[in-house]
């Protein structure tokens, strides 16, 4: 499943690159992209594990760039 999420308080392109690299390493993430200009995360995760993997993505994101938040609403 491919989904897009808004990002809050992503401050620079370097932070976006770090966040993208960290998210791509999460087990279960098939692909991910972080766009600094649009402040969006595009992510591909298998349907049956989406919520479980997305919970881990949020944790990794918070650890990598503490001030950035992935908006899951």
N, CA, C and O atoms as a DFTB+ gen file, in Angstrom:
292 C
 N C O
     1  1       0.834      -1.164       0.000
     2  2       0.000       0.000       0.000
     3  2       0.894       1.247       0.000
     4  3       1.858       1.335       0.760
     5  1       0.561       2.185      -0.849
     6  2       1.311       3.440      -0.925
     7  2       0.463       4.541      -0.291
     8  3      -0.703       4.723      -0.641
     9  1       1.070       5.271       0.647
    10  2       0.359       6.361       1.316
    11  2       1.265       7.578       1.438
    12  3       2.490       7.469       1.391
    13  1       0.638       8.733       1.596
    14  2       1.371       9.984       1.818
    15  2       0.966      10.559       3.157
    16  3      -0.198      10.502       3.552
    17  1       1.956      11.120       3.855
    18  2       1.726      11.741       5.158
    19  2       2.388      13.108       5.174
    20  3       3.473      13.288       4.622
    21  1       1.735      14.061       5.805
    22  2       2.323      15.381       5.996
    23  2       3.382      15.291       7.090
    24  3       3.284      14.473       8.005
    25  1       4.387      16.140       6.980
    26  2       5.435      16.242       7.990
    27  2       5.365      17.636       8.602
    28  3       5.168      18.621       7.891
    29  1       5.525      17.717       9.897
    30  2       5.550      19.012      10.588
    31  2       6.942      19.274      11.127
    32  3       7.588      18.382      11.677
    33  1       7.401      20.513      10.962
    34  2       8.673      20.995      11.520
    35  2       9.898      20.286      10.946
    36  3      10.869      20.040      11.661
    37  1       9.852      19.960       9.657
    38  2      11.035      19.450       8.958
    39  2      11.803      20.676       8.479
    40  3      11.340      21.395       7.593
    41  1      12.984      20.917       9.066
    42  2      13.663      22.201       8.914
    43  2      14.563      22.362       7.695
    44  3      14.753      23.487       7.232
    45  1      15.125      21.282       7.158
    46  2      16.067      21.458       6.058
    47  2      16.118      20.215       5.172
    48  3      15.659      19.139       5.555
    49  1      16.690      20.389       3.976
    50  2      16.801      19.285       3.033
    51  2      17.709      18.178       3.565
    52  3      17.480      17.000       3.289
    53  1      18.734      18.549       4.325
    54  2      19.629      17.554       4.916
    55  2      18.863      16.671       5.910
    56  3      19.053      15.455       5.946
    57  1      18.009      17.288       6.703
    58  2      17.182      16.523       7.647
    59  2      16.238      15.583       6.887
    60  3      16.021      14.446       7.306
    61  1      15.687      16.055       5.783
    62  2      14.797      15.226       4.963
    63  2      15.542      14.002       4.448
    64  3      15.003      12.896       4.460
    65  1      16.779      14.194       3.997
    66  2      17.580      13.073       3.491
    67  2      17.894      12.074       4.601
    68  3      17.830      10.864       4.383
    69  1      18.230      12.572       5.785
    70  2      18.508      11.686       6.927
    71  2      17.260      10.887       7.303
    72  3      17.336       9.685       7.557
    73  1      16.118      11.563       7.336
    74  2      14.864      10.920       7.691
    75  2      14.504       9.838       6.674
    76  3      14.120       8.730       7.048
    77  1      14.630      10.161       5.399
    78  2      14.328       9.190       4.345
    79  2      15.222       7.952       4.461
    80  3      14.734       6.826       4.372
    81  1      16.512       8.155       4.658
    82  2      17.453       7.035       4.778
    83  2      17.100       6.153       5.971
    84  3      17.144       4.926       5.870
    85  1      16.755       6.763       7.090
    86  2      16.408       5.992       8.296
    87  2      15.122       5.200       8.091
    88  3      15.032       4.043       8.501
    89  1      14.130       5.819       7.460
    90  2      12.848       5.144       7.233
    91  2      13.018       3.962       6.281
    92  3      12.393       2.920       6.474
    93  1      13.850       4.110       5.265
    94  2      14.064       3.032       4.305
    95  2      14.693       1.797       4.945
    96  3      14.570       0.696       4.408
    97  1      15.366       1.964       6.083
    98  2      15.999       0.842       6.776
    99  2      15.028       0.051       7.653
   100  3      15.360      -1.045       8.104
   101  1      13.830       0.594       7.900
   102  2      12.850      -0.088       8.750
   103  2      12.347      -1.341       8.035
   104  3      11.939      -1.291       6.874
   105  1      12.384      -2.460       8.752
   106  2      11.918      -3.718       8.182
   107  2      10.438      -3.609       7.834
   108  3       9.623      -3.215       8.667
   109  1      10.102      -3.959       6.605
   110  2       8.714      -3.885       6.150
   111  2       8.454      -2.708       5.222
   112  3       7.442      -2.686       4.521
   113  1       9.344      -1.737       5.208
   114  2       9.207      -0.595       4.297
   115  2       9.752      -1.009       2.938
   116  3      10.932      -1.333       2.801
   117  1       8.879      -0.995       1.934
   118  2       9.291      -1.375       0.586
   119  2       9.953      -0.202      -0.134
   120  3      10.897      -0.393      -0.900
   121  1       9.454       1.014       0.114
   122  2      10.047       2.221      -0.467
   123  2       9.560       3.414       0.341
   124  3       8.487       3.378       0.943
   125  1      10.365       4.472       0.342
   126  2       9.996       5.697       1.049
   127  2      10.685       6.878       0.391
   128  3      11.788       6.760      -0.144
   129  1      10.016       8.011       0.441
   130  2      10.591       9.246      -0.078
   131  2      10.130      10.408       0.776
   132  3       8.955      10.493       1.135
   133  1      11.047      11.304       1.103
   134  2      10.715      12.494       1.883
   135  2      10.990      13.701       0.990
   136  3      12.099      13.874       0.485
   137  1       9.962      14.537       0.802
   138  2      10.093      15.738      -0.010
   139  2      10.105      16.944       0.909
   140  3       9.094      17.271       1.531
   141  1      11.258      17.610       0.994
   142  2      11.394      18.770       1.878
   143  2      10.501      19.923       1.435
   144  3       9.900      20.591       2.277
   145  1      10.403      20.165       0.146
   146  2       9.627      21.311      -0.343
   147  2       8.134      21.183      -0.047
   148  3       7.485      22.161       0.325
   149  1       7.590      19.976      -0.213
   150  2       6.161      19.788       0.050
   151  2       5.881      19.325       1.473
   152  3       4.726      19.254       1.893
   153  1       6.953      19.008       2.223
   154  2       6.821      18.520       3.601
   155  2       5.967      17.251       3.657
   156  3       5.085      17.122       4.506
   157  1       6.245      16.304       2.728
   158  2       5.475      15.060       2.668
   159  2       6.382      13.837       2.664
   160  3       7.485      13.844       2.119
   161  1       5.867      12.788       3.297
   162  2       6.482      11.465       3.283
   163  2       5.599      10.572       2.427
   164  3       4.401      10.454       2.683
   165  1       6.178       9.947       1.419
   166  2       5.480       8.946       0.617
   167  2       6.117       7.613       0.967
   168  3       7.337       7.456       0.906
   169  1       5.269       6.647       1.338
   170  2       5.792       5.371       1.833
   171  2       5.002       4.208       1.260
   172  3       3.790       4.296       1.060
   173  1       5.715       3.108       0.998
   174  2       5.087       1.883       0.491
   175  2       5.366       0.764       1.494
   176  3       6.515       0.440       1.792
   177  1       4.276       0.186       2.005
   178  2       4.342      -0.898       3.001
   179  2       3.278      -1.926       2.616
   180  3       2.209      -1.557       2.129
   181  1       3.558      -3.201       2.829
   182  2       2.578      -4.255       2.556
   183  2       1.309      -4.019       3.373
   184  3       1.374      -3.657       4.548
   185  1       0.157      -4.228       2.740
   186  2      -1.144      -3.958       3.377
   187  2      -1.325      -4.634       4.730
   188  3      -1.783      -4.008       5.686
   189  1      -0.965      -5.917       4.808
   190  2      -1.250      -6.695       6.017
   191  2      -0.437      -6.256       7.236
   192  3      -0.810      -6.579       8.364
   193  1       0.643      -5.542       7.040
   194  2       1.479      -5.099       8.172
   195  2       1.554      -3.576       8.270
   196  3       2.400      -3.049       8.992
   197  1       0.684      -2.865       7.559
   198  2       0.853      -1.420       7.426
   199  2       0.930      -0.707       8.775
   200  3       1.892       0.019       9.025
   201  1      -0.041      -0.892       9.631
   202  2      -0.076      -0.158      10.906
   203  2       1.118      -0.499      11.795
   204  3       1.710       0.386      12.412
   205  1       1.465      -1.772      11.858
   206  2       2.603      -2.221      12.665
   207  2       3.906      -1.570      12.189
   208  3       4.679      -1.049      12.993
   209  1       4.136      -1.605      10.887
   210  2       5.366      -1.027      10.327
   211  2       5.338       0.496      10.469
   212  3       6.364       1.111      10.763
   213  1       4.171       1.103      10.263
   214  2       4.067       2.564      10.368
   215  2       4.358       3.030      11.787
   216  3       4.945       4.097      11.969
   217  1       3.966       2.260      12.797
   218  2       4.300       2.591      14.186
   219  2       5.820       2.643      14.363
   220  3       6.338       3.544      15.023
   221  1       6.523       1.694      13.785
   222  2       7.987       1.656      13.866
   223  2       8.598       2.827      13.096
   224  3       9.588       3.407      13.540
   225  1       8.022       3.178      11.954
   226  2       8.502       4.318      11.160
   227  2       8.410       5.606      11.985
   228  3       9.331       6.422      11.969
   229  1       7.315       5.784      12.693
   230  2       7.141       6.983      13.525
   231  2       8.205       7.025      14.627
   232  3       8.771       8.083      14.901
   233  1       8.475       5.893      15.250
   234  2       9.508       5.830      16.292
   235  2      10.888       6.174      15.730
   236  3      11.631       6.955      16.325
   237  1      11.222       5.589      14.588
   238  2      12.519       5.847      13.950
   239  2      12.616       7.317      13.539
   240  3      13.661       7.946      13.704
   241  1      11.538       7.850      13.012
   242  2      11.527       9.255      12.619
   243  2      11.777      10.179      13.793
   244  3      12.539      11.138      13.683
   245  1      11.139       9.895      14.916
   246  2      11.293      10.713      16.124
   247  2      12.717      10.623      16.666
   248  3      13.267      11.604      17.166
   249  1      13.302       9.436      16.560
   250  2      14.671       9.245      17.035
   251  2      15.672       9.950      16.113
   252  3      16.669      10.495      16.586
   253  1      15.413       9.944      14.808
   254  2      16.329      10.519      13.820
   255  2      16.271      12.046      13.810
   256  3      17.304      12.714      13.863
   257  1      15.065      12.589      13.741
   258  2      14.849      14.048      13.715
   259  2      13.782      14.345      14.780
   260  3      12.595      14.388      14.458
   261  1      14.183      14.550      16.032
   262  2      13.223      14.678      17.137
   263  2      12.172      15.780      16.961
   264  3      11.040      15.632      17.422
   265  1      12.536      16.876      16.301
   266  2      11.582      17.981      16.175
   267  2      10.560      17.775      15.066
   268  3       9.584      18.521      14.992
   269  1      10.758      16.778      14.199
   270  2       9.843      16.511      13.084
   271  2       8.785      15.510      13.520
   272  3       9.063      14.558      14.249
   273  1       7.543      15.756      13.046
   274  2       6.434      14.870      13.383
   275  2       5.740      14.389      12.116
   276  3       5.456      15.183      11.220
   277  1       5.469      13.090      12.041
   278  2       4.707      12.503      10.932
   279  2       3.239      12.575      11.324
   280  3       2.837      11.991      12.330
   281  1       2.440      13.283      10.540
   282  2       1.009      13.470      10.830
   283  2       0.247      12.285      10.246
   284  3       0.203      12.106       9.028
   285  1      -0.355      11.473      11.122
   286  2      -1.020      10.233      10.681
   287  2      -2.524      10.343      10.573
   288  3      -3.176       9.325      10.343
   289  1      -3.108      11.503      10.723
   290  2      -4.564      11.634      10.633
   291  2      -5.049      11.456       9.224
   292  3      -6.251      11.535       8.970
